[in-house]
Amino acid sequence: MSARARTDRRAPHRGDLRRSALLGALAELLKDSGGDLDPITIAEISKRAGVTRSAFYFYFENKAAAVAATLEEMYDEIFAVTDVLVGAGDPAVRIEHTARGLVEFSERHRHLLRAALEARYASPEVRRMWEADRQAFIPAIAAMIDGERTAGRAPDGADATALADVLLLLNERLLERLTLGDGLDRENYVNAVVTVWLRTVYGRTPADRGTS
């Protein structure tokens, strides 16, 4: 995943210090506000970053676009979790690792994810970016499902691409629920997501771990 968000006004180099300063300032302000984007102004972001408002608009159309850029830089973590999911080994272990990775991601970046969800509802461009990023995971998951079916480890079923899309929507909803929900029993949610994935792809449950 490129470090440049699709919502940037220009394509900066990684070493662009002004852009990095703006995103760092935004992240700090979001921590201060508990992830509430609404009260944060572009003037505050620019001031904390030590740049002018015009510098902000040089890179980003609005606050939502800047949030999207910050979130997109963190997607390498999600891709790393997905690499385990589509790798070799016990399916239950791989799927559980992925679910727990999402939980850890939400805990580390809760303030940013909360702001990103707010920005997604407010900005059509951010919604398009969010969906494009989710779609980027589908081919690898679909290939994994097809490969497991070909190897006889998973039964035939619905179209693998559509199935991957639906399962990723489940993961996305888990991420949202963990970000916005307070006092949730995360262990129950992890177990539920693992069960749905195993039943859907392999026709079994976590209790059947180690069986083919």
N, C-alpha and C positions, 0 to 999 in steps of 0.2 A: 504494500500500500504506500503510495507516495505521501510524503509529509505535507504536500500542498493540498489544501482542501479545494473541492470543486467550486466553492463559493468565494475563493480569492478573486480580487479584481485583476491581479497580475500573477505571473508564475515566478515567485522569488526563489533565490538560491537558499539552501539550508543555512548558509552563513549570514543571512540577512538579519542583522541584530535588531533592527527596529521592529520587524515583524515578530521576532521571538520575544522582545520586550513587551509588546502589546498582548500577546497570548499569555505570557507569564503574569502580567498585571491583571488580566481578566480572570485567570485561575485563582489568584489571591483574593480578588474581590468576591468571587463566587464562594470561596471558603468562608469569608467573613459574613456573607449573606445567607449561608446555609443552602446555596444553590438557587436562590431566588434571583433571576435575571432582571426582573422588571425594575427594581429600584436603582440598578446600576446604570450610570450614564456613560456615553462615549467620552464626555469630558473627563470623568473620573478615570476611565481606563487609560486615556491618553496622558493624563497628569501623572498617574502612578508609573506609567511606562517611561516617562520623561521625553515624550514626543508631542507633536502638535496634533490637533484634531484632523487636520488635512492629511497627516501621515496615516492615521487610522483609515480614512476613506481611500487612501491610496491602495490599501490592501483589501478592505472589506466594505461591503455595501452597507452593513448594519451590524448590530450586536449579535443577531442570530447567526450570521455568516461567520463571525469570529468564534462563536461557540462551536460551530460545526468544524471549523479548522482545528481547534484545540482537540476536539474529540477524535477527529480523523487521525491525528498524530499518534493516538493511543491504540489504534486498531491493530497494530502489530501484536499486541498482547492477545487479542482475540484470535488472530490468525495462528499464533503459536498453540493456543488451546485446540483449535480445529485440526492442526497437524497431528495431534495425538489422536483425535477422534477418528480420523481416516487412516491411521496407521495400523500396525499389526498388534495382535494380542487379544486377550479376553475382551469381548465386546462390552460386557458389564463394567469392566475396569475403565475402558476407554470412555464410555459414555458418562460414567460417574465423574471421571477426571474433568470432562468438559463442563458438566453441570457445576461442579465445585469451582472451576475456573471462572465461570460467570459470576458466581456468588462473590468470589474474592475480588473480581474486577469491579463489581458494583460497590463493594465496601471501600475499596481504595479510591474510587472516583465518583462517589455518590453525589457530591456537590455539582460536579460537571455534568453527570448524567441527568440530574434533575433539571439543570438549565437547558440541556440539549432537548429533553422532552418538551419543555416549554417552548423552545425555539422551533421545534418541529411542528407544533400546532399553530404557531404564529406565522411561519414562513414557508410558502410553497417550495422555494428553492432548497431549504433545509430538508423538507420532506422528500424531495427528489433525491437528494444526496443520501439520506438515511436509507431509502429503499434501494438505491444503487449499491450501497455498501452491503446490505443484506443479500441482495441478489448475487454479489460476488462470491458468496460462500456456497451457493447452490450446486454448481458443477462438481465440486470436490465431494460433496455429500452424496449426490446422485451417483457418481462413479463408484463410491464406496458401496452403496446399496446394490448396484448392479454387479459389482465384483463379488460381494458376499452371496448373491443369488447364484451367480455362475459357479462359484466354488461349492455350492450346496450347503452353505452355512446359514442361509436365510431363505425362506419360502418365497415363491413368486407372489406378486401382488400388484398393487396400484403402480402407475407410472412412477419411476424412480425420481424424476425431476419434480413432479408435483408433490410427491411424498417428502422430498427434501425441503421443498418450499414450506410445506405445512409444519414440519418439525422445527424448522428454523423460526417460524412464527411463534411456536411454543417457547423456544429459547428467548426470543425477543420479549415476549410477554413476561417471562420469568424475570428478565433483567429489569423491566419496567416495574413489576410488582415489588421486587427487592429494593428498588430505588425510591419508590414513592410510599411503600408500606412501612409502618412502624410496628415494632413488637411482633414481627412474624417469626414463626419457627422455621428457620432456614433449612434445618435438617429434613423436616417433613416435605418442604418444597423440592429439595434435591432428590429425595427418594421418589417423589411423585413423577418428576421429570424423567428420571432414569427408567422408571417402570413404563412410562408411555413410550419412550424411545425403544426399549427392548421388546415390548409387546408389538409395536408397529413394524419394526424392521425384522426382528428375529422370532416373533411369536412366543416369547417367553418372558419371565419376570426376573428381578434380581435374586429371588430365592433359588432360581435354576442355575446360578453362576457355576461355571465349570462344566456344564453339560453342553452338548452340541445340538 
